[in-house]
Amino acid sequence: MVVYLVAFAMTATASPEPAAAPAANAADPNEKICENMAQIGSRLAKRRVCATRAEWAERRLQDRQDAEKIQRSITGSTCSGVKTNGSSVC
């Protein structure tokens, strides 16, 4: 069961392929980007999800934090990973 949760978290954080990403507007946080995301439970089905660059960045950050939270809960570690004077603070 635990392995399934980790595998699910890792697939949820995998970044999907961008449908179109022009380099000229890379800095515009309000630009709408659409991506095809694989449906969970299907090898072929994909769904198109559209959001702004800022929303995609927030989603990636949230996914990364969720994956780290699951990994910490599995290992029982409470370490935040913050280093002070070269040593980890846990």
C-alpha positions as CSV (number, residue, x, y, z in Angstrom):
1,M,0.0,0.0,0.0
2,V,2.8,2.4,0.9
3,V,4.7,1.6,-2.3
4,Y,1.5,2.4,-4.2
5,L,1.2,5.8,-2.6
6,V,4.8,6.7,-3.4
7,A,4.3,5.5,-7.0
8,F,1.1,7.5,-7.3
9,A,2.8,10.6,-5.9
10,M,5.7,10.3,-8.3
11,T,3.4,10.0,-11.3
12,A,1.3,12.9,-10.1
13,T,4.4,15.1,-9.9
14,A,5.7,14.1,-13.3
15,S,5.5,17.1,-15.5
16,P,3.3,16.7,-18.6
17,E,4.3,17.5,-22.1
18,P,3.6,21.1,-23.0
19,A,1.3,21.4,-26.0
20,A,2.9,24.6,-27.2
21,A,5.5,26.8,-25.5
22,P,6.7,29.7,-27.5
23,A,10.0,31.1,-26.2
24,A,9.1,34.7,-26.9
25,N,6.4,34.8,-24.2
26,A,8.2,32.7,-21.6
27,A,8.2,35.5,-19.0
28,D,4.4,36.3,-19.2
29,P,2.8,34.8,-16.1
30,N,-0.7,35.4,-17.5
31,E,-0.1,33.5,-20.7
32,K,-2.5,30.6,-21.0
33,I,-0.8,27.2,-21.6
34,C,-2.6,24.0,-22.4
35,E,-1.1,20.6,-21.8
36,N,-2.2,17.0,-22.5
37,M,-2.2,15.0,-19.3
38,A,-2.5,11.2,-19.2
39,Q,-5.6,9.9,-17.5
40,I,-4.9,7.7,-14.5
41,G,-6.1,4.1,-15.2
42,S,-5.8,4.4,-18.9
43,R,-2.8,3.9,-21.2
44,L,-4.3,5.8,-24.1
45,A,-6.7,8.5,-22.8
46,K,-5.4,12.0,-22.3
47,R,-7.2,15.1,-21.1
48,R,-6.4,18.7,-22.1
49,V,-5.8,21.0,-19.1
50,C,-5.4,24.8,-19.6
51,A,-4.0,27.2,-17.0
52,T,-1.8,30.3,-16.9
53,R,2.0,30.0,-16.4
54,A,1.5,31.2,-12.8
55,E,-1.1,28.5,-12.1
56,W,1.1,25.8,-13.6
57,A,4.0,27.0,-11.4
58,E,1.8,26.9,-8.3
59,R,0.5,23.4,-9.2
60,R,4.1,22.1,-9.7
61,L,5.1,23.6,-6.3
62,Q,2.0,22.1,-4.6
63,D,2.7,18.7,-6.2
64,R,6.3,18.8,-5.1
65,Q,5.3,19.6,-1.5
66,D,2.7,16.8,-1.4
67,A,5.3,14.3,-2.7
68,E,7.8,15.4,0.0
69,K,5.1,15.2,2.7
70,I,4.3,11.6,1.7
71,Q,8.0,10.7,1.6
72,R,8.5,12.2,5.1
73,S,5.5,10.4,6.5
74,I,6.8,7.0,5.1
75,T,10.3,7.4,6.5
76,G,9.1,9.0,9.7
77,S,11.6,11.9,9.2
78,T,10.7,15.3,10.5
79,C,13.7,17.0,9.0
80,S,12.9,20.1,7.1
81,G,16.1,20.0,5.1
82,V,17.1,23.5,6.2
83,K,20.8,23.9,6.8
84,T,22.2,26.2,9.4
85,N,26.0,26.5,9.6
86,G,26.4,23.5,7.4
87,S,24.3,21.1,9.4
88,S,20.7,20.0,8.9
89,V,18.1,21.2,11.3
90,C,15.7,18.4,12.2
